[in-house]
Amino acid sequence: MATFNLSYTAPINPPGASPVLTQSQIWECIKRKVRHAEHFVPAITKTEILSESKEGETVVSLKRRITFAPGGHPAGAENAVETCHFFEPCRVDFVGADGSAIINAVSQGPGVEAQDLNYTYIFEWRHPELEAGSEEAAKQREADWATTQLAVNATIATMRRMVSEGVVG
């Protein structure tokens, strides 16, 4: 089995970005992303919430099933069940039924402005069908790396669009 642990970070509010996103807007978008992954990830066509756990009125975790478009999952899966753990206001951990993990995190950058925020995805890409160190695994790692970068950039673009369109205030 080949496993690739990949991480990519991009600035949320680079110079010239408009509108500038706030921490609260970003958190609202992240919560939407968990419930409606298809609005953020083109490879996902459907999100079904299976269960939720709350502390008071706050959702702290939920279980979901996501459905992939044909060819949308790097290992060819049609769907996946994930448990999503919320760590407001900066992180969601997605844990797959197979034990794989994805972390989405917002962090403060080195600048003094509150809007100096970065978005990071950390992926544990598991490929049980591939032999570690093989040529096929090397090709898959490159594909997973491209997907990792695309996921971060597409999520930031979707957040900015949702704020621009007034979906998130």
TIRO-2110 file (N, C-alpha, C; in Angstrom, 1 decimal):
// TIRO-2110
0.8, -1.2, 0.0, N, 1, A
0.0, 0.0, 0.0, CA, 1, A
0.9, 1.2, 0.0, C, 1, A
0.5, 2.2, -0.8, N, 2, A
1.2, 3.5, -0.8, CA, 2, A
0.3, 4.6, 0.0, C, 2, A
1.0, 5.3, 0.8, N, 3, A
0.3, 6.4, 1.5, CA, 3, A
1.1, 7.7, 1.3, C, 3, A
0.5, 8.7, 1.0, N, 4, A
1.1, 10.0, 0.8, CA, 4, A
0.5, 11.0, 1.8, C, 4, A
1.4, 11.6, 2.6, N, 5, A
1.0, 12.7, 3.5, CA, 5, A
1.4, 14.0, 2.9, C, 5, A
0.5, 14.8, 2.4, N, 6, A
0.8, 16.0, 1.7, CA, 6, A
0.0, 17.2, 2.4, C, 6, A
0.7, 18.3, 2.4, N, 7, A
0.1, 19.5, 3.0, CA, 7, A
0.4, 20.7, 2.0, C, 7, A
-0.6, 21.6, 1.9, N, 8, A
-0.4, 22.8, 1.1, CA, 8, A
-1.1, 24.0, 1.8, C, 8, A
-0.4, 25.1, 1.8, N, 9, A
-1.0, 26.3, 2.4, CA, 9, A
-1.0, 27.5, 1.4, C, 9, A
-2.0, 28.3, 1.4, N, 10, A
-2.1, 29.5, 0.6, CA, 10, A
-2.7, 30.6, 1.4, C, 10, A
-2.3, 31.8, 1.1, N, 11, A
-2.9, 33.0, 1.8, CA, 11, A
-4.4, 33.2, 1.4, C, 11, A
-5.2, 33.4, 2.3, N, 12, A
-6.6, 33.7, 2.1, CA, 12, A
-6.8, 35.1, 1.5, C, 12, A
-6.1, 36.0, 2.0, N, 13, A
-6.3, 37.4, 1.6, CA, 13, A
-5.0, 38.0, 1.0, C, 13, A
-4.6, 37.5, -0.1, N, 14, A
-3.3, 38.1, -0.7, CA, 14, A
-3.5, 39.5, -1.1, C, 14, A
-2.5, 40.3, -1.3, N, 15, A
-2.6, 41.7, -1.7, CA, 15, A
-3.6, 41.8, -2.9, C, 15, A
-4.5, 42.7, -2.8, N, 16, A
-5.4, 42.9, -4.0, CA, 16, A
-6.7, 42.1, -3.9, C, 16, A
-6.8, 41.1, -3.0, N, 17, A
-8.0, 40.2, -3.0, CA, 17, A
-9.2, 41.0, -2.5, C, 17, A
-10.3, 40.8, -3.1, N, 18, A
-11.5, 41.4, -2.7, CA, 18, A
-12.7, 40.5, -2.9, C, 18, A
-13.6, 40.4, -1.9, N, 19, A
-13.5, 41.1, -0.7, CA, 19, A
-12.4, 40.4, 0.2, C, 19, A
-12.0, 41.1, 1.2, N, 20, A
-11.1, 40.6, 2.2, CA, 20, A
-12.0, 39.8, 3.2, C, 20, A
-11.6, 38.5, 3.4, N, 21, A
-12.4, 37.6, 4.2, CA, 21, A
-12.0, 37.7, 5.7, C, 21, A
-13.0, 37.7, 6.6, N, 22, A
-12.7, 37.7, 8.0, CA, 22, A
-12.7, 36.3, 8.5, C, 22, A
-12.2, 36.1, 9.7, N, 23, A
-12.2, 34.8, 10.4, CA, 23, A
-13.6, 34.2, 10.5, C, 23, A
-14.5, 35.1, 10.9, N, 24, A
-15.9, 34.6, 11.1, CA, 24, A
-16.5, 34.2, 9.8, C, 24, A
-16.3, 34.9, 8.7, N, 25, A
-16.8, 34.5, 7.4, CA, 25, A
-16.2, 33.2, 6.9, C, 25, A
-14.9, 33.0, 7.2, N, 26, A
-14.2, 31.8, 6.8, CA, 26, A
-14.8, 30.6, 7.5, C, 26, A
-15.0, 30.8, 8.8, N, 27, A
-15.5, 29.7, 9.6, CA, 27, A
-16.9, 29.3, 9.1, C, 27, A
-17.8, 30.3, 8.8, N, 28, A
-19.1, 30.0, 8.3, CA, 28, A
-19.0, 29.2, 7.0, C, 28, A
-18.1, 29.6, 6.1, N, 29, A
-17.8, 28.9, 4.9, CA, 29, A
-17.4, 27.4, 5.1, C, 29, A
-16.5, 27.3, 6.1, N, 30, A
-16.0, 25.9, 6.4, CA, 30, A
-17.1, 25.0, 6.9, C, 30, A
-18.0, 25.6, 7.7, N, 31, A
-19.2, 24.8, 8.2, CA, 31, A
-20.0, 24.4, 7.0, C, 31, A
-20.2, 25.3, 6.1, N, 32, A
-21.0, 25.0, 4.8, CA, 32, A
-20.3, 23.9, 4.0, C, 32, A
-19.0, 24.0, 3.9, N, 33, A
-18.2, 23.0, 3.2, CA, 33, A
-18.4, 21.6, 3.7, C, 33, A
-18.5, 21.5, 5.0, N, 34, A
-18.7, 20.2, 5.6, CA, 34, A
-20.1, 19.6, 5.2, C, 34, A
-21.1, 20.5, 5.2, N, 35, A
-22.4, 20.0, 4.9, CA, 35, A
-22.8, 20.0, 3.4, C, 35, A
-22.0, 20.7, 2.6, N, 36, A
-22.3, 20.8, 1.2, CA, 36, A
-21.0, 20.8, 0.4, C, 36, A
-20.3, 19.7, 0.6, N, 37, A
-18.9, 19.6, -0.1, CA, 37, A
-19.0, 19.8, -1.6, C, 37, A
-20.1, 19.4, -2.2, N, 38, A
-20.3, 19.6, -3.6, CA, 38, A
-20.2, 21.0, -4.1, C, 38, A
-20.4, 22.0, -3.2, N, 39, A
-20.3, 23.4, -3.6, CA, 39, A
-18.9, 23.9, -3.6, C, 39, A
-18.0, 23.1, -3.0, N, 40, A
-16.6, 23.5, -2.9, CA, 40, A
-15.6, 22.6, -3.7, C, 40, A
-16.0, 21.3, -3.9, N, 41, A
-15.1, 20.3, -4.5, CA, 41, A
-15.8, 19.8, -5.7, C, 41, A
-15.3, 20.1, -6.9, N, 42, A
-16.0, 19.7, -8.2, CA, 42, A
-16.0, 18.1, -8.3, C, 42, A
-15.1, 17.4, -7.7, N, 43, A
-15.1, 15.9, -7.7, CA, 43, A
-16.2, 15.3, -6.9, C, 43, A
-16.9, 16.1, -6.0, N, 44, A
-18.0, 15.6, -5.2, CA, 44, A
-19.3, 16.1, -5.7, C, 44, A
-20.2, 15.1, -5.8, N, 45, A
-21.5, 15.5, -6.4, CA, 45, A
-22.7, 15.6, -5.4, C, 45, A
-22.4, 15.0, -4.2, N, 46, A
-23.5, 14.9, -3.2, CA, 46, A
-22.9, 14.8, -1.8, C, 46, A
-23.5, 15.4, -0.8, N, 47, A
-23.2, 15.3, 0.6, CA, 47, A
-24.5, 14.9, 1.4, C, 47, A
-24.4, 13.8, 2.1, N, 48, A
-25.5, 13.3, 2.9, CA, 48, A
-25.1, 13.3, 4.4, C, 48, A
-25.8, 14.0, 5.2, N, 49, A
-25.5, 14.0, 6.7, CA, 49, A
-26.2, 12.8, 7.3, C, 49, A
-25.4, 12.0, 7.9, N, 50, A
-25.8, 10.7, 8.5, CA, 50, A
-26.2, 10.9, 10.0, C, 50, A
-25.4, 11.7, 10.7, N, 51, A
-25.7, 12.0, 12.1, CA, 51, A
-24.9, 13.2, 12.6, C, 51, A
-25.3, 13.7, 13.7, N, 52, A
-24.6, 14.9, 14.3, CA, 52, A
-24.4, 14.8, 15.8, C, 52, A
-23.4, 15.3, 16.4, N, 53, A
-23.2, 15.4, 17.8, CA, 53, A
-23.1, 16.9, 18.2, C, 53, A
-23.8, 17.3, 19.2, N, 54, A
-23.7, 18.7, 19.6, CA, 54, A
-23.3, 18.9, 21.1, C, 54, A
-22.8, 20.0, 21.4, N, 55, A
-22.6, 20.5, 22.8, CA, 55, A
-23.4, 21.7, 22.9, C, 55, A
-24.5, 21.7, 23.5, N, 56, A
-25.5, 22.8, 23.5, CA, 56, A
-26.0, 22.9, 22.1, C, 56, A
-25.9, 24.1, 21.6, N, 57, A
-26.4, 24.4, 20.2, CA, 57, A
-25.3, 24.2, 19.2, C, 57, A
-24.0, 23.9, 19.6, N, 58, A
-22.9, 23.9, 18.7, CA, 58, A
-22.6, 22.5, 18.2, C, 58, A
-22.6, 22.3, 16.9, N, 59, A
-22.2, 21.0, 16.3, CA, 59, A
-20.7, 20.8, 16.5, C, 59, A
-20.4, 19.7, 17.2, N, 60, A
-18.9, 19.4, 17.4, CA, 60, A
-18.4, 18.3, 16.5, C, 60, A
-19.3, 17.5, 16.0, N, 61, A
-18.9, 16.5, 15.0, CA, 61, A
-20.2, 16.0, 14.2, C, 61, A
-19.9, 15.6, 13.0, N, 62, A
-21.0, 15.0, 12.3, CA, 62, A
-20.4, 13.9, 11.4, C, 62, A
-21.3, 13.0, 11.0, N, 63, A
-20.9, 11.9, 10.1, CA, 63, A
-21.6, 12.1, 8.8, C, 63, A
-20.9, 12.0, 7.7, N, 64, A
-21.5, 12.3, 6.4, CA, 64, A
-21.0, 11.2, 5.4, C, 64, A
-21.8, 11.1, 4.3, N, 65, A
-21.4, 10.3, 3.1, CA, 65, A
-21.3, 11.3, 2.0, C, 65, A
-20.2, 11.2, 1.3, N, 66, A
-20.0, 12.0, 0.1, CA, 66, A
-19.9, 11.1, -1.1, C, 66, A
-20.5, 11.6, -2.2, N, 67, A
-20.5, 10.8, -3.4, CA, 67, A
-19.6, 11.5, -4.4, C, 67, A
-18.8, 10.8, -5.1, N, 68, A
-17.8, 11.3, -6.1, CA, 68, A
-18.3, 11.2, -7.5, C, 68, A
-18.0, 12.2, -8.3, N, 69, A
-18.2, 12.1, -9.7, CA, 69, A
-17.4, 11.0, -10.3, C, 69, A
-17.8, 10.4, -11.4, N, 70, A
-17.0, 9.4, -12.0, CA, 70, A
-15.5, 9.9, -12.2, C, 70, A
-14.6, 9.1, -11.7, N, 71, A
-13.2, 9.5, -11.8, CA, 71, A
-12.8, 10.6, -10.9, C, 71, A
-13.7, 11.0, -10.0, N, 72, A
-13.4, 12.1, -9.1, CA, 72, A
-12.5, 11.8, -7.9, C, 72, A
-12.5, 10.5, -7.5, N, 73, A
-11.7, 10.1, -6.3, CA, 73, A
-10.4, 9.5, -6.8, C, 73, A
-9.2, 9.8, -6.3, N, 74, A
-8.0, 9.4, -6.8, CA, 74, A
-7.8, 7.8, -6.8, C, 74, A
-8.5, 7.1, -5.8, N, 75, A
-8.4, 5.7, -5.8, CA, 75, A
-9.6, 5.0, -6.5, C, 75, A
-10.5, 5.8, -7.1, N, 76, A
-11.6, 5.3, -7.8, CA, 76, A
-12.8, 5.0, -7.0, C, 76, A
-12.9, 5.5, -5.7, N, 77, A
-14.1, 5.2, -4.9, CA, 77, A
-15.3, 6.0, -5.4, C, 77, A
-16.4, 5.4, -5.2, N, 78, A
-17.7, 6.0, -5.6, CA, 78, A
-18.2, 6.9, -4.5, C, 78, A
-18.0, 6.5, -3.3, N, 79, A
-18.4, 7.4, -2.1, CA, 79, A
-17.5, 7.1, -1.0, C, 79, A
-17.6, 7.9, 0.1, N, 80, A
-16.8, 7.8, 1.3, CA, 80, A
-17.7, 8.3, 2.5, C, 80, A
-17.5, 7.6, 3.6, N, 81, A
-18.1, 8.0, 4.8, CA, 81, A
-17.0, 8.6, 5.7, C, 81, A
-17.3, 9.8, 6.2, N, 82, A
-16.3, 10.5, 7.0, CA, 82, A
-17.0, 11.1, 8.3, C, 82, A
-16.2, 11.1, 9.3, N, 83, A
-16.6, 11.8, 10.6, CA, 83, A
-15.9, 13.1, 10.6, C, 83, A
-16.6, 14.2, 10.7, N, 84, A
-16.0, 15.5, 10.7, CA, 84, A
-16.0, 16.1, 12.1, C, 84, A
-14.8, 16.5, 12.6, N, 85, A
-14.7, 17.1, 14.0, CA, 85, A
-14.4, 18.5, 13.8, C, 85, A
-15.3, 19.4, 14.4, N, 86, A
-15.1, 20.8, 14.3, CA, 86, A
-14.3, 21.4, 15.5, C, 86, A
-13.4, 22.2, 15.2, N, 87, A
-12.6, 22.9, 16.3, CA, 87, A
-12.6, 24.4, 15.9, C, 87, A
-13.8, 25.0, 16.4, N, 88, A
-14.0, 26.4, 16.0, CA, 88, A
-13.0, 27.3, 16.7, C, 88, A
-12.5, 28.3, 16.0, N, 89, A
-12.9, 28.8, 14.7, CA, 89, A
-11.8, 28.5, 13.6, C, 89, A
-11.1, 27.4, 13.8, N, 90, A
-9.9, 27.3, 12.9, CA, 90, A
-9.7, 26.0, 12.2, C, 90, A
-10.4, 24.9, 12.6, N, 91, A
-10.0, 23.6, 12.1, CA, 91, A
-11.2, 22.6, 12.0, C, 91, A
-11.2, 21.8, 10.9, N, 92, A
-12.0, 20.7, 10.9, CA, 92, A
-11.2, 19.5, 10.5, C, 92, A
-11.4, 18.4, 11.2, N, 93, A
-10.7, 17.1, 10.9, CA, 93, A
-11.7, 16.2, 10.2, C, 93, A
-11.4, 15.6, 9.1, N, 94, A
-12.2, 14.7, 8.4, CA, 94, A
-11.5, 13.3, 8.5, C, 94, A
-12.2, 12.4, 9.2, N, 95, A
-11.6, 11.0, 9.3, CA, 95, A
-12.5, 10.0, 8.6, C, 95, A
-11.9, 9.4, 7.6, N, 96, A
-12.6, 8.4, 6.8, CA, 96, A
-12.8, 7.1, 7.5, C, 96, A
-13.8, 6.3, 7.0, N, 97, A
-14.1, 5.0, 7.6, CA, 97, A
-12.8, 4.1, 7.5, C, 97, A
-12.0, 4.3, 6.5, N, 98, A
-10.8, 3.5, 6.4, CA, 98, A
-9.6, 4.0, 7.3, C, 98, A
-9.9, 5.1, 8.1, N, 99, A
-8.8, 5.6, 8.9, CA, 99, A
-8.0, 6.8, 8.3, C, 99, A
-8.2, 7.0, 7.1, N, 100, A
-7.5, 8.2, 6.4, CA, 100, A
-8.0, 9.5, 7.0, C, 100, A
-7.2, 10.5, 6.9, N, 101, A
-7.5, 11.8, 7.5, CA, 101, A
-7.2, 12.9, 6.6, C, 101, A
-8.1, 14.0, 6.7, N, 102, A
-7.8, 15.2, 6.0, CA, 102, A
-8.1, 16.3, 7.1, C, 102, A
-7.2, 17.3, 7.1, N, 103, A
-7.4, 18.4, 8.0, CA, 103, A
-7.5, 19.7, 7.2, C, 103, A
-8.4, 20.5, 7.5, N, 104, A
-8.6, 21.8, 6.9, CA, 104, A
-8.3, 22.8, 8.1, C, 104, A
-7.4, 23.7, 7.9, N, 105, A
-7.0, 24.6, 9.0, CA, 105, A
-6.8, 26.0, 8.5, C, 105, A
-7.3, 27.0, 9.3, N, 106, A
-7.0, 28.4, 9.1, CA, 106, A
-6.1, 28.9, 10.2, C, 106, A
-5.0, 29.6, 9.7, N, 107, A
-4.0, 30.0, 10.7, CA, 107, A
-3.7, 31.5, 10.4, C, 107, A
-3.3, 32.2, 11.5, N, 108, A
-2.9, 33.6, 11.4, CA, 108, A
-1.5, 33.6, 10.9, C, 108, A
-1.3, 34.5, 9.9, N, 109, A
0.1, 34.7, 9.3, CA, 109, A
0.9, 35.6, 10.2, C, 109, A
2.1, 35.9, 9.7, N, 110, A
3.1, 36.7, 10.5, CA, 110, A
2.7, 38.2, 10.5, C, 110, A
1.8, 38.6, 9.7, N, 111, A
1.5, 40.0, 9.6, CA, 111, A
0.7, 40.5, 10.9, C, 111, A
0.6, 41.8, 11.0, N, 112, A
-0.1, 42.3, 12.2, CA, 112, A
-1.6, 42.5, 11.9, C, 112, A
-2.1, 42.4, 10.7, N, 113, A
-3.5, 42.5, 10.3, CA, 113, A
-4.3, 41.3, 10.7, C, 113, A
-5.5, 41.4, 11.1, N, 114, A
-6.3, 40.3, 11.5, CA, 114, A
-6.7, 39.5, 10.2, C, 114, A
-6.6, 40.1, 9.0, N, 115, A
-6.9, 39.5, 7.8, CA, 115, A
-5.7, 38.7, 7.2, C, 115, A
-4.6, 38.7, 7.9, N, 116, A
-3.4, 37.9, 7.4, CA, 116, A
-3.6, 36.4, 7.8, C, 116, A
-4.5, 35.8, 7.0, N, 117, A
-4.9, 34.4, 7.3, CA, 117, A
-4.4, 33.5, 6.2, C, 117, A
-4.2, 32.2, 6.5, N, 118, A
-3.8, 31.2, 5.6, CA, 118, A
-4.7, 30.0, 5.7, C, 118, A
-4.8, 29.3, 4.6, N, 119, A
-5.6, 28.1, 4.6, CA, 119, A
-4.8, 26.9, 4.2, C, 119, A
-4.8, 25.9, 5.1, N, 120, A
-4.0, 24.7, 4.9, CA, 120, A
-4.9, 23.5, 4.8, C, 120, A
-4.6, 22.6, 3.8, N, 121, A
-5.1, 21.2, 3.8, CA, 121, A
-4.0, 20.3, 4.1, C, 121, A
-4.2, 19.3, 4.9, N, 122, A
-3.3, 18.2, 5.2, CA, 122, A
-4.0, 17.0, 4.8, C, 122, A
-3.5, 16.3, 3.8, N, 123, A
-4.1, 15.0, 3.3, CA, 123, A
-3.3, 13.8, 3.7, C, 123, A
-4.0, 12.8, 4.0, N, 124, A
-3.4, 11.4, 4.1, CA, 124, A
-4.0, 10.7, 3.0, C, 124, A
-3.3, 10.6, 1.9, N, 125, A
-3.9, 9.9, 0.7, CA, 125, A
-3.5, 8.4, 0.8, C, 125, A
-4.4, 7.5, 1.0, N, 126, A
-4.2, 6.1, 1.1, CA, 126, A
-4.5, 5.4, -0.3, C, 126, A
-3.6, 4.6, -0.7, N, 127, A
-3.8, 3.9, -2.0, CA, 127, A
-3.5, 2.4, -1.8, C, 127, A
-4.5, 1.6, -1.3, N, 128, A
-4.2, 0.2, -1.0, CA, 128, A
-3.9, -0.6, -2.3, C, 128, A
-4.3, -0.1, -3.4, N, 129, A
-4.1, -0.8, -4.7, CA, 129, A
-2.7, -0.6, -5.3, C, 129, A
-1.9, 0.3, -4.7, N, 130, A
-0.5, 0.6, -5.2, CA, 130, A
0.5, 0.1, -4.3, C, 130, A
1.6, -0.3, -4.9, N, 131, A
2.8, -0.7, -4.1, CA, 131, A
3.7, 0.5, -3.8, C, 131, A
4.0, 0.7, -2.6, N, 132, A
4.9, 1.8, -2.2, CA, 132, A
6.2, 1.7, -2.9, C, 132, A
6.6, 2.9, -3.4, N, 133, A
7.9, 2.9, -4.2, CA, 133, A
7.8, 2.6, -5.6, C, 133, A
6.6, 2.1, -6.1, N, 134, A
6.5, 1.8, -7.5, CA, 134, A
6.4, 3.0, -8.4, C, 134, A
6.5, 2.8, -9.7, N, 135, A
6.4, 3.9, -10.7, CA, 135, A
4.9, 4.4, -10.6, C, 135, A
4.0, 3.5, -10.5, N, 136, A
2.6, 3.9, -10.5, CA, 136, A
2.3, 4.7, -9.2, C, 136, A
3.0, 4.4, -8.1, N, 137, A
2.8, 5.2, -6.9, CA, 137, A
3.4, 6.6, -7.1, C, 137, A
4.5, 6.7, -7.7, N, 138, A
5.1, 8.0, -8.0, CA, 138, A
4.2, 8.8, -8.8, C, 138, A
3.6, 8.3, -9.8, N, 139, A
2.7, 9.0, -10.7, CA, 139, A
1.4, 9.5, -9.9, C, 139, A
0.9, 8.6, -9.0, N, 140, A
-0.2, 8.9, -8.2, CA, 140, A
0.1, 10.0, -7.2, C, 140, A
1.3, 10.0, -6.6, N, 141, A
1.7, 11.0, -5.7, CA, 141, A
1.7, 12.4, -6.4, C, 141, A
2.2, 12.4, -7.6, N, 142, A
2.1, 13.7, -8.3, CA, 142, A
0.7, 14.2, -8.6, C, 142, A
-0.2, 13.2, -8.9, N, 143, A
-1.6, 13.6, -9.1, CA, 143, A
-2.2, 14.1, -7.8, C, 143, A
-1.9, 13.4, -6.7, N, 144, A
-2.4, 13.8, -5.4, CA, 144, A
-1.9, 15.1, -5.0, C, 144, A
-0.6, 15.4, -5.3, N, 145, A
-0.1, 16.8, -5.0, CA, 145, A
-0.8, 17.8, -5.8, C, 145, A
-1.1, 17.6, -7.0, N, 146, A
-1.8, 18.6, -7.8, CA, 146, A
-3.2, 18.8, -7.2, C, 146, A
-3.9, 17.7, -6.8, N, 147, A
-5.2, 17.8, -6.2, CA, 147, A
-5.2, 18.6, -4.9, C, 147, A
-4.1, 18.3, -4.1, N, 148, A
-4.0, 19.0, -2.8, CA, 148, A
-3.9, 20.5, -3.0, C, 148, A
-3.1, 21.0, -4.0, N, 149, A
-3.0, 22.4, -4.3, CA, 149, A
-4.4, 23.0, -4.8, C, 149, A
-5.0, 22.2, -5.7, N, 150, A
-6.2, 22.7, -6.3, CA, 150, A
-7.3, 22.8, -5.2, C, 150, A
-7.4, 21.9, -4.3, N, 151, A
-8.4, 21.9, -3.3, CA, 151, A
-8.3, 23.1, -2.4, C, 151, A
-7.1, 23.5, -2.0, N, 152, A
-6.9, 24.7, -1.2, CA, 152, A
-7.4, 26.0, -2.0, C, 152, A
-6.8, 26.1, -3.2, N, 153, A
-7.1, 27.3, -4.0, CA, 153, A
-8.6, 27.4, -4.4, C, 153, A
-9.2, 26.3, -4.7, N, 154, A
-10.6, 26.3, -5.1, CA, 154, A
-11.5, 26.6, -3.9, C, 154, A
-11.1, 26.1, -2.7, N, 155, A
-11.9, 26.4, -1.5, CA, 155, A
-11.9, 27.9, -1.2, C, 155, A
-10.7, 28.5, -1.3, N, 156, A
-10.6, 29.9, -1.0, CA, 156, A
-11.4, 30.7, -2.0, C, 156, A
-11.3, 30.3, -3.3, N, 157, A
-12.1, 31.0, -4.3, CA, 157, A
-13.6, 30.9, -4.1, C, 157, A
-14.0, 29.7, -3.6, N, 158, A
-15.5, 29.5, -3.4, CA, 158, A
-15.9, 30.4, -2.2, C, 158, A
-15.0, 30.4, -1.1, N, 159, A
-15.4, 31.3, 0.0, CA, 159, A
-15.5, 32.7, -0.4, C, 159, A
-14.6, 33.2, -1.2, N, 160, A
-14.6, 34.6, -1.6, CA, 160, A
-15.9, 34.8, -2.5, C, 160, A
-16.2, 33.9, -3.3, N, 161, A
-17.5, 34.0, -4.1, CA, 161, A
-18.7, 34.1, -3.3, C, 161, A
-18.8, 33.2, -2.3, N, 162, A
-19.9, 33.1, -1.4, CA, 162, A
-20.1, 34.4, -0.6, C, 162, A
-19.0, 35.0, -0.2, N, 163, A
-19.1, 36.3, 0.5, CA, 163, A
-19.5, 37.4, -0.4, C, 163, A
-18.9, 37.4, -1.6, N, 164, A
-19.2, 38.4, -2.7, CA, 164, A
-20.7, 38.4, -3.0, C, 164, A
-21.3, 37.2, -3.1, N, 165, A
-22.7, 37.0, -3.5, CA, 165, A
-23.6, 37.2, -2.4, C, 165, A
-23.1, 37.4, -1.2, N, 166, A
-24.0, 37.6, 0.0, CA, 166, A
-24.5, 36.3, 0.6, C, 166, A
-24.0, 35.1, 0.1, N, 167, A
-24.5, 33.8, 0.7, CA, 167, A
-24.0, 33.8, 2.1, C, 167, A
-22.8, 34.3, 2.4, N, 168, A
-22.2, 34.4, 3.7, CA, 168, A
-21.9, 35.8, 4.0, C, 168, A
-22.4, 36.3, 5.1, N, 169, A
-22.2, 37.7, 5.5, CA, 169, A
-21.1, 38.1, 6.3, C, 169, A
END
